[in-house]
Amino acid sequence: MTGGRLERPCYGSRITTPLAVVLRVVDPLFERTVRSAVRVREVLEVIMATGTIKKVIADRGFGFITADDAKDYFFHRDSLDRSLDFDRLTGGEKVQFEIEQGPKGPRARQVQAAV
């Protein structure tokens, strides 16, 4: 570097180009938005329920659980915990599960054997 110029060799010759000055422009509104978004934390409410597997429709990969409050909840085989094997469910097994809002109403997820 000589006198504010950056020298780079190019095919055996020396070419000098002026140094670039980088300016950082910060949009104050954007910066406030980003800072406030970082501070926000999402709080998830998880409702754990217990119940009994009412019916299993094995060829379609889903079933229904009757909770202790007498409401029925849909569950899919992918929502079972490793403690349960979908192919061995017959009905009558005691389970605990979380309730989430699905596209067609409340459904069970994280279904696991009751302790």
BELNORLIN-V604369 format. One record per residue. N is the residue number from 1. PHI is phi in whole degrees, -180 to 180 (999 if undefined). Layout:
# BELNORLIN-V604369
N:PHI / N:PHI
This chain:
# BELNORLIN-V604369
1:999 / 2:-138 / 3:53 / 4:81 / 5:-119 / 6:-102 / 7:-103 / 8:-129 / 9:-72 / 10:-141 / 11:52 / 12:85 / 13:-108 / 14:-109 / 15:-113 / 16:-109 / 17:-127 / 18:-67 / 19:-69 / 20:-88 / 21:-103 / 22:-99 / 23:-106 / 24:-103 / 25:-104 / 26:-116 / 27:-81 / 28:-60 / 29:-67 / 30:-62 / 31:-63 / 32:-65 / 33:-63 / 34:-65 / 35:-63 / 36:-71 / 37:-68 / 38:-70 / 39:-76 / 40:-76 / 41:-123 / 42:-84 / 43:-107 / 44:-104 / 45:-96 / 46:-112 / 47:-105 / 48:-97 / 49:-130 / 50:-122 / 51:-175 / 52:-128 / 53:-68 / 54:-89 / 55:-151 / 56:-123 / 57:-108 / 58:-63 / 59:-69 / 60:-108 / 61:80 / 62:-148 / 63:-164 / 64:-134 / 65:-118 / 66:-97 / 67:-75 / 68:-63 / 69:-91 / 70:74 / 71:-90 / 72:-98 / 73:-128 / 74:-73 / 75:-142 / 76:-107 / 77:-58 / 78:-71 / 79:-91 / 80:-82 / 81:-76 / 82:-65 / 83:-72 / 84:-121 / 85:-108 / 86:-56 / 87:-68 / 88:-104 / 89:-74 / 90:-122 / 91:113 / 92:95 / 93:-74 / 94:-80 / 95:-137 / 96:-125 / 97:-159 / 98:-97 / 99:-109 / 100:-128 / 101:-88 / 102:-96 / 103:-65 / 104:-113 / 105:126 / 106:-66 / 107:-144 / 108:-90 / 109:-143 / 110:53 / 111:-74 / 112:-143 / 113:-62 / 114:-72 / 115:-92
